[in-house]
Each structure stands twice: as structure tokens, then as C-alpha cells.
Amino acid sequence: MREAAAAAATAGGPTLTRGLVALFAFCCGAIVANLYYAQPIVALIAADIGLAPHAAGLIVSLTQIGYALGLFFLVPLGDRLENRRLMIATTAVCVAALAAISVAARPPVFLACALLVGIGSVSVQMMIPLAANLAPEASRGRIVGSIMGGLLAGIMLARPLSSAVADAFGWRAVFGSAAVVALAIVGVMAWTMPTHEPAHRASYGALLRSLGSLLRSQPVLRERAFAQGCMFASFTLFWTAAPLELMRSHGFTQLQIAGFALVGAIGAIAAPIGGRLADAGHVRGATLGALGAGLACYAAGFVPGWGFAGLLVIAVVLDFCVQINMVVGQREIYALDPASRSRINALYMTSIFVGGSIGAVLASVVYENGGWHAAATVAALFPAVALVRFLVAARRR
């Protein structure tokens, strides 16, 4: 498959078959899931390794910090180093860290490896620009959308999957299985992924310094990063507060919450739709629709008597909107500068991570102090701000 892709590139034709796109999507979903496996089983892990309850949040936060570090310091290397080798090396770090976590007995070892899992998982953010580089211009949005659908499915399925596996076999089986899957992905990458040698030859320091220049010189990147950062803040706030509401107001068990989380995976089908809309030139309409519906769906949480049904409506609609806006944004930013796609993607994804972190921090604070309606109100403010800014920027242009 790799040889066929290389031959196609030489011939000037498309380099991504449907099978390779599906492979990219699966690898992205399986790798990004490593960031979320620990979230629903933190209490089990902390009790087993002797981590104090007040420090249990480090299990999740260190993985996220590692991911942020990898986004900033490693993903830009995709514009300088051969992409396939870089992805294999980063994923191999993830394999080793997951394997070590599955046998870790003390907090320092577990937490250090949690940081490395986050760093190693950024290989997905090298894979997406690689796909954009290999995709034909006319179908780039559709291809990126299909791969992003796999990534979202990994995010949404990780929590219910880890809950189910931990319930049946213990929490260590979650990370042991994840290590095996990641190792298989390394082999798949080595065997099937096409190579891509960037033309950029600046030093590593110059590469990092250029991030600021790119952000200053590309207003479209700033606008899309801000909009998706706001949408992901709303997304994270909702998915942090909703399980609390389901447990406290609706009496859901952990397994039932896992089932509810599966509903969110339906949003994965929106990514290819967003890609097709962007390819067809409907960027403005798709963005307005995503931001507007992302704001309007929270009204379902205030309808008297809807209760669980309101949460369900928000979960489905919000996930659709987040995915469509993300893919449309990626289609826009990848067209800005083909030689800088990895760095552009690093900046775009960092903004999303920052938005998600803000949403996660606000969620528990707002919910504990004001309940579900307060959480829904704050979550709705993020797409509202993004919508206003997009309209102002569009009028200015």
C-alpha cells in the first residue's frame, strides 16, 4: 500500500485510497482514546496505587499536560522531519508508557507514565496534516472529515469502553489492552503508511519561533482557532457536567452513563458531512449553522419536563456541531500554507486543548455551585461568543 501511494504521488494522482483513509481514521481514534481511558476509572486507580483522593485528578491532568507539550514541541516537527518515522517514534513512546502503567504499583511511576502517554498520543496530530498533504485538493475536506470522524469516535468510545473493561477485568486490563493495540498500530504504520519528506529545512528553534509568526500573519487561522476553542470548551463543559446531572438527578449508574456516552459517538458521522460541505464551498453556511445550532441546542435543557430527553438532544446536536465546525475549520487552515500544515495544525489543536481545559475547570465549579441550569447557561455562552466574533469578522471582510 505504501509503494502504491508513492507511485501515485510520482504520477501526480491521488495518493489516498479508501482503505488508507479508513486506516488513518482507525489509528487516530485508537490513539486519541488513550487520553480518555483513565477519566471514568480514576477512583479505582488511585485506591489501588495508593494515590491520595485529593491528588487523583493528576491522573487525568498530567496526560492532558503531556498532550499539550507534545502539540507545541513535537507536532511542528512534521514540517521538518519525515512524517512516517516521526509518527512511529512518537507512538512507540505511547506503547512503552501504557505498558508501564498497566503494571505500575506506586504513584510516581504511574504519573510519570501518564505524562508520557499524553506526549506519545500527539502522533494523531501528525497523521491529520499528513493526510491533508496527500489528499487531492478537491476532496481534502471529505478525507480530513472521515479521519476526524474516527478521532471523535475514539474520544467518545474511550470512556464507556474503559468502564466496561475495568468492571469486568480490572483497570490494569484497560491499559494493557491499549498497549497491545498501540503496538499493533506501530506495526501498521511501518507497513502501510506512505512516507512524506517535507521540503522545510529550518532549525528546530526557528521552527518553534515561526509559530508566533504564523499566528500573527494568518487571520483565518486565528478566527478558526478561536471558534473551535469556544466550541470545545462548551463540549467539554457539557460532557463533564452531564454525568454528574445524570447521577444526581436521574439516578444513573456508571454503566448507564457509559451507555449515554455512546450516544455522543453518533456525532462522528458529522465529520465527513462537514468535509463535503467545505469541499463544495459552503464554509460560511456550515460555520453559521454549527455555531448557531451549538448555541440553540442548550434550550432543550430548559424545557420543563424534558429532563433526560433534553440532555440527549444537547449531546447529539452539540457533538454534530463541534465536529462540523472542526472539519470546516481544518479545511480552511490547511489551504493557507501547505509547507506549514503541521505547525498550523499544532496551533489550531492547541487552541482546542486550551478551550477544553477551560470548560473542564468551569464544569465542576459551576455545577456544584449553581446546578445543571447554571452549567448549561455557561456552556451556551461559548458558542454564542464564537458566533458573534465570526459574524463581526465576516462583515469586516
Secondary structure, 3 states (H helix, E strand, C coil): CHHHHHHHHHHCCCCCCHHHHHHHHHHHHHHHHHHCCCHHHHHHHHHHHCCCHHHCCHHHHHHHHHHHHHHHHCHHHHHCCCHHHHHHHHHHHHHHHHHHHCCCCCHHHHHHHHHHHHHHHHHHHHHHHHHHHHCCHHHHHHHHHHHHHHHHHHHHHHHHHHHHHHHHHCHHHHHHHHHHHHHHHHHHHHHHCCCCCCCCCCCHHHHHHHHHHHHHHCHHHHHHHHHHHHHHHHHHHHHHHHHHHHHHHHCCCHHHHHHHHHHHHHHHHHHHHHHHHHHCCCHHHHHHHHHHHHHHHHHHHHCCCCCHHHHHHHHHHHHHHHHHHHHHHHHHHCCCCHHHHHHHHHHHHHHHHHHHHHHHHHHHHHHHHHHHHHHHHHHHHHHHHHHHHHHHHHHHC
